[in-house]
Amino acid sequence: MEIERRGCRIFGLIVLTLWGWAGVWAVWIRIRRWG
């Protein structure tokens, strides 16, 4: 049960990190395109 909870927390952290990187890439590409 404890391991499951930890795995879920790690999974959530990975998802948030991926979303963060996706946002950074979107902004960077937009700046490059319009810059």
PyMOL commands that set and color helices and strands:
alter all, ss='L'
color gray80, all
select helices_A, chain A and resi 2-34
alter helices_A, ss='H'
color red, helices_A
deselect
rebuild
show_as cartoon
